[in-house]
Amino acid sequence: MRIVVFGAGAIGSLLGGTLARGGHTVLLIGRPDHVAAIRAEGLRLTGRIEHTVRLAAETSVPSDFGAEAVILGAKTFDLPSAAGLLALEVASPVPTLLPQNGLGIEDPVRAALAAGGWPEPERWVVRAVNSLPATLVGPGEVRAAGNGEIVLGFAKGPAAEATRFFAMLLRGAGIPTRSVRDLEKELWRKALVNAAINPVTALHGVPNGRLLEEPYRAESERLLLEALATARVYGFSFPDREVRADLERIVRATAENRSSMLQDLDRGRPTEVQAISGEILRRAATKGLDLPATRAAVDAIRARSRRSAPARGKPS
């Protein structure tokens, strides 16, 4: 299978490297320094995986590559522009996986693909919930710091065939993959945990495991409960005990991981705070809910991001 990872950051590179180890022909599309390192030395997977993978890496998709599937790995703030570029560089629609954090990202991607010339993008775009912890250590190296999985919805609706395709592809490469009846509920479940982990770890510069300690635990739980109140007014009635258990389980499983938001702040890049906490804040406001801790966290992350100009290039 010929697979393009378009926007090969931490998660995209980890998925691409794992698929290449499984025998697929994988092309990583990423930033020039990451591409140059992979060409020279291969992609180094470290942490729970110790392996160097030889695979192709470019800054754009060659016209003769013949992609049969795409993992669109760009960050949420880059997704619409990345989808527009993808439609130009891969002119024939193929199954396309979205493993990003956040809520409500699918419609802008479908619109950008349609504007770029893909017919019926709703047939090709497959949303996923990703909990695989990955850190881009530096150009050419990704660390898998713990265990996780990919969650897909059951194969139904316009994207049923594409969903079945990705379920088989990922499982066949040994990537833990689970299918659920209500993917929207799982997207909310992940958003709750992200809203509790990412801002606290990013603002304090600590790995996930420190959230088991005070004062980080209390800050994280305040954000969790505000996000949970929002989920409930939208019809997702998670029990308190269940979401607290989800949070602790994921923190323990990814204790050594530096959250994606922390990695972005470390590199002076934009963060995904709008798609996670910002979107929860927006949805809460439409229902008349006030989330003071979430609002303060979003403001603090945005202020921190403005302190350094982001290095923008190929979406990743």
Secondary structure per residue as TSV (DSSP state, phi and psi in degrees):
chain	resnum	aa	ss	phi	psi
A	1	M	-	360.0	136.2
A	2	R	E	-101.8	114.3
A	3	I	E	-123.0	131.6
A	4	V	E	-103.4	128.2
A	5	V	E	-100.8	105.4
A	6	F	E	-98.1	104.5
A	7	G	S	97.0	68.1
A	8	A	-	-89.5	79.5
A	9	G	S	-88.6	-144.1
A	10	A	H	-65.4	-56.2
A	11	I	H	-68.1	-44.7
A	12	G	H	-59.4	-41.5
A	13	S	H	-68.1	-39.7
A	14	L	H	-63.2	-46.1
A	15	L	H	-64.5	-44.6
A	16	G	H	-62.8	-43.4
A	17	G	H	-63.5	-40.0
A	18	T	H	-66.8	-41.6
A	19	L	H	-65.4	-37.8
A	20	A	H	-65.2	-39.7
A	21	R	H	-62.3	-27.9
A	22	G	T	-81.4	3.5
A	23	G	T	101.7	2.8
A	24	H	-	-86.5	156.7
A	25	T	E	-89.1	109.5
A	26	V	E	-115.4	135.2
A	27	L	E	-117.8	117.8
A	28	L	E	-91.0	129.3
A	29	I	E	-110.4	117.4
A	30	G	-	-153.8	-164.6
A	31	R	-	-71.5	152.0
A	32	P	H	-56.2	-39.5
A	33	D	H	-69.1	-38.1
A	34	H	H	-65.9	-44.4
A	35	V	H	-61.0	-46.6
A	36	A	H	-61.5	-41.2
A	37	A	H	-65.9	-40.2
A	38	I	H	-67.5	-39.9
A	39	R	H	-62.4	-39.0
A	40	A	H	-77.9	-43.4
A	41	E	H	-124.1	-4.5
A	42	G	-	86.5	173.0
A	43	L	E	-91.1	118.6
A	44	R	E	-91.2	120.2
A	45	L	E	-103.1	123.9
A	46	T	E	-128.0	177.1
A	47	G	E	93.8	-125.1
A	48	R	T	-72.4	-14.4
A	49	I	-	-116.6	134.1
A	50	E	-	-124.9	99.6
A	51	H	E	-162.4	145.2
A	52	T	E	-110.0	124.1
A	53	V	E	-108.1	129.7
A	54	R	-	-92.6	118.7
A	55	L	-	-153.6	166.2
A	56	A	E	-76.5	145.6
A	57	A	E	-143.8	134.2
A	58	E	E	-143.0	169.0
A	59	T	S	-95.6	-8.2
A	60	S	S	-153.0	163.9
A	61	V	-	-84.8	119.9
A	62	P	-	-60.0	145.2
A	63	S	T	-64.6	-21.6
A	64	D	T	-101.6	13.4
A	65	F	-	-69.1	-37.4
A	66	G	-	71.3	53.6
A	67	A	-	-61.0	138.2
A	68	E	S	-109.6	-10.3
A	69	A	E	-162.2	155.8
A	70	V	E	-132.9	136.7
A	71	I	E	-106.5	112.7
A	72	L	E	-88.0	98.0
A	73	G	-	-96.0	5.3
A	74	A	-	-62.7	153.9
A	75	K	-	-67.2	160.0
A	76	T	G	-59.4	-36.4
A	77	F	G	-69.6	-17.8
A	78	D	G	-102.6	-4.3
A	79	L	H	-59.9	-50.5
A	80	P	H	-59.3	-43.7
A	81	S	H	-67.5	-37.3
A	82	A	H	-64.8	-41.0
A	83	A	H	-64.0	-38.3
A	84	G	H	-62.5	-43.3
A	85	L	H	-64.8	-40.3
A	86	L	H	-58.3	-44.4
A	87	A	H	-62.7	-30.3
A	88	L	H	-76.4	-37.1
A	89	E	H	-89.8	-24.9
A	90	V	S	-122.4	89.8
A	91	A	-	-72.1	-30.3
A	92	S	S	-92.3	124.3
A	93	P	-	-58.9	139.6
A	94	V	-	-139.6	160.4
A	95	P	-	-53.7	131.8
A	96	T	E	-131.2	121.9
A	97	L	E	-97.1	135.8
A	98	L	E	-113.9	101.4
A	99	P	-	-100.3	22.0
A	100	Q	-	-74.7	162.0
A	101	N	S	-72.2	165.7
A	102	G	S	101.2	174.7
A	103	L	S	-119.2	145.7
A	104	G	S	71.0	31.3
A	105	I	-	-92.5	-14.3
A	106	E	H	-69.6	-43.9
A	107	D	H	-60.9	-45.7
A	108	P	H	-60.6	-35.1
A	109	V	H	-67.2	-47.0
A	110	R	H	-59.8	-40.9
A	111	A	H	-64.7	-41.5
A	112	A	H	-67.0	-39.9
A	113	L	H	-64.6	-42.0
A	114	A	H	-63.0	-43.5
A	115	A	H	-63.6	-29.4
A	116	G	T	-84.2	-2.6
A	117	G	T	112.0	1.0
A	118	W	-	-78.2	122.6
A	119	P	S	-76.4	144.1
A	120	E	-	48.5	58.7
A	121	P	G	-61.6	-21.0
A	122	E	G	-64.2	-19.3
A	123	R	G	-77.7	-22.2
A	124	W	T	-108.3	-26.7
A	125	V	E	-85.5	126.0
A	126	V	E	-121.6	118.9
A	127	R	E	-83.5	143.3
A	128	A	E	-136.9	152.7
A	129	V	E	-103.7	121.2
A	130	N	E	-111.9	128.5
A	131	S	-	-124.5	19.1
A	132	L	-	-74.0	117.0
A	133	P	-	-79.6	127.3
A	134	A	E	-144.2	141.2
A	135	T	E	-126.6	129.1
A	136	L	E	-81.3	97.8
A	137	V	E	-65.2	-39.4
A	138	G	E	179.8	178.7
A	139	P	T	-52.6	124.1
A	140	G	T	84.5	2.1
A	141	E	E	-136.2	129.0
A	142	V	E	-125.2	133.1
A	143	R	E	-105.4	126.5
A	144	A	E	-94.7	101.8
A	145	A	-	-102.2	68.6
A	146	G	S	125.8	-170.2
A	147	N	-	-112.0	155.9
A	148	G	-	-168.3	-166.2
A	149	E	-	-156.9	168.8
A	150	I	E	-108.9	131.3
A	151	V	E	-113.7	128.6
A	152	L	E	-117.4	157.8
A	153	G	E	-77.9	163.6
A	154	F	-	-62.0	149.1
A	155	A	S	-71.0	102.7
A	156	K	-	-155.0	162.9
A	157	G	S	76.1	-168.0
A	158	P	T	-59.1	-32.3
A	159	A	T	-95.8	20.1
A	160	A	H	-59.2	-46.2
A	161	E	H	-65.0	-42.7
A	162	A	H	-65.7	-35.4
A	163	T	H	-65.9	-44.9
A	164	R	H	-60.3	-40.2
A	165	F	H	-58.0	-49.2
A	166	F	H	-69.5	-34.6
A	167	A	H	-60.0	-44.6
A	168	M	H	-68.7	-42.5
A	169	L	H	-61.3	-50.0
A	170	L	H	-68.5	-45.0
A	171	R	H	-63.5	-38.3
A	172	G	H	-64.0	-25.2
A	173	A	T	-92.3	4.7
A	174	G	T	82.6	14.6
A	175	I	-	-86.3	120.0
A	176	P	-	-56.0	121.4
A	177	T	E	-138.0	130.5
A	178	R	E	-127.4	144.1
A	179	S	E	-111.3	140.4
A	180	V	E	-132.0	157.7
A	181	R	S	-71.5	-40.4
A	182	D	-	-116.9	88.3
A	183	L	H	-67.5	-34.2
A	184	E	H	-59.2	-39.2
A	185	K	H	-63.4	-39.8
A	186	E	H	-70.0	-32.5
A	187	L	H	-63.9	-40.7
A	188	W	H	-66.0	-42.3
A	189	R	H	-58.3	-45.0
A	190	K	H	-66.3	-38.5
A	191	A	H	-63.2	-37.8
A	192	L	H	-60.0	-47.2
A	193	V	H	-67.5	-42.9
A	194	N	H	-61.0	-41.4
A	195	A	H	-65.6	-24.8
A	196	A	H	-87.4	-32.4
A	197	I	H	-91.7	-51.1
A	198	N	H	-61.5	-51.9
A	199	P	H	-62.6	-39.7
A	200	V	H	-68.1	-47.4
A	201	T	H	-64.2	-38.0
A	202	A	H	-67.9	-45.3
A	203	L	H	-71.0	-30.4
A	204	H	H	-99.5	-7.9
A	205	G	T	66.7	40.4
A	206	V	-	-122.0	151.8
A	207	P	-	-70.8	165.6
A	208	N	G	-55.7	-38.3
A	209	G	G	-60.8	-22.8
A	210	R	G	-69.3	-13.3
A	211	L	G	-71.0	-7.1
A	212	L	G	-79.8	-7.8
A	213	E	S	-110.4	156.5
A	214	E	T	-83.5	150.2
A	215	P	T	-86.8	2.2
A	216	Y	H	-66.0	-37.2
A	217	R	H	-59.4	-46.9
A	218	A	H	-64.1	-41.4
A	219	E	H	-61.9	-44.7
A	220	S	H	-62.7	-42.4
A	221	E	H	-69.3	-32.7
A	222	R	H	-62.3	-44.3
A	223	L	H	-65.3	-40.0
A	224	L	H	-59.9	-45.8
A	225	L	H	-70.3	-33.8
A	226	E	H	-66.9	-42.5
A	227	A	H	-64.5	-38.2
A	228	L	H	-63.6	-40.5
A	229	A	H	-60.3	-37.3
A	230	T	H	-68.8	-45.3
A	231	A	H	-56.5	-40.1
A	232	R	H	-65.8	-38.0
A	233	V	H	-72.2	-14.5
A	234	Y	T	-97.2	10.1
A	235	G	T	94.4	10.4
A	236	F	-	-109.6	94.8
A	237	S	-	-92.9	71.7
A	238	F	-	-73.1	132.5
A	239	P	-	-66.3	146.0
A	240	D	H	-52.6	-47.6
A	241	R	H	-61.1	-37.7
A	242	E	H	-66.4	-46.0
A	243	V	H	-72.7	-32.9
A	244	R	H	-64.7	-38.8
A	245	A	H	-66.7	-40.4
A	246	D	H	-58.0	-46.1
A	247	L	H	-61.5	-48.3
A	248	E	H	-66.1	-39.3
A	249	R	H	-61.3	-45.3
A	250	I	H	-71.1	-38.5
A	251	V	H	-60.7	-44.0
A	252	R	H	-67.5	-40.1
A	253	A	H	-69.4	-25.1
A	254	T	T	-119.6	31.7
A	255	A	T	-55.5	-35.1
A	256	E	T	-88.8	-6.6
A	257	N	-	-76.9	141.7
A	258	R	-	-95.9	122.1
A	259	S	-	-58.4	156.3
A	260	S	H	-59.9	-34.8
A	261	M	H	-68.1	-39.3
A	262	L	H	-65.2	-42.8
A	263	Q	H	-59.5	-40.9
A	264	D	H	-65.9	-43.5
A	265	L	H	-63.4	-39.9
A	266	D	H	-57.6	-34.9
A	267	R	T	-94.4	4.4
A	268	G	T	67.5	29.3
A	269	R	-	-106.6	161.6
A	270	P	-	-59.0	154.8
A	271	T	-	-110.7	172.8
A	272	E	S	-94.1	24.2
A	273	V	T	-61.2	-31.9
A	274	Q	I	-67.4	-40.7
A	275	A	I	-73.9	-18.8
A	276	I	I	-104.0	-87.7
A	277	S	I	-68.2	-37.6
A	278	G	I	-64.1	-39.2
A	279	E	H	-70.2	-37.4
A	280	I	H	-63.2	-42.7
A	281	L	H	-61.1	-44.2
A	282	R	H	-63.0	-45.5
A	283	R	H	-67.1	-35.9
A	284	A	H	-62.7	-42.5
A	285	A	H	-62.1	-36.3
A	286	T	H	-66.9	-19.3
A	287	K	T	-103.7	7.5
A	288	G	T	79.4	17.9
A	289	L	-	-93.3	139.5
A	290	D	-	-105.9	128.2
A	291	L	-	-120.8	80.9
A	292	P	H	-63.3	-40.3
A	293	A	H	-68.0	-40.3
A	294	T	H	-65.5	-43.9
A	295	R	H	-60.5	-43.1
A	296	A	H	-64.0	-39.7
A	297	A	H	-66.2	-43.1
A	298	V	H	-62.3	-45.3
A	299	D	H	-61.2	-40.8
A	300	A	H	-67.9	-41.0
A	301	I	H	-64.5	-43.9
A	302	R	H	-62.7	-41.1
A	303	A	H	-63.0	-42.8
A	304	R	H	-63.2	-39.7
A	305	S	H	-65.2	-33.6
A	306	R	H	-73.3	-13.5
A	307	R	T	-70.6	-22.3
A	308	S	S	-134.0	140.6
A	309	A	-	-71.4	128.1
A	310	P	-	-69.7	143.2
A	311	A	-	-84.8	110.1
A	312	R	-	-104.9	142.1
A	313	G	-	-162.2	-137.1
A	314	K	S	-61.2	132.1
A	315	P	-	-54.3	135.5
A	316	S	-	-157.9	360.0
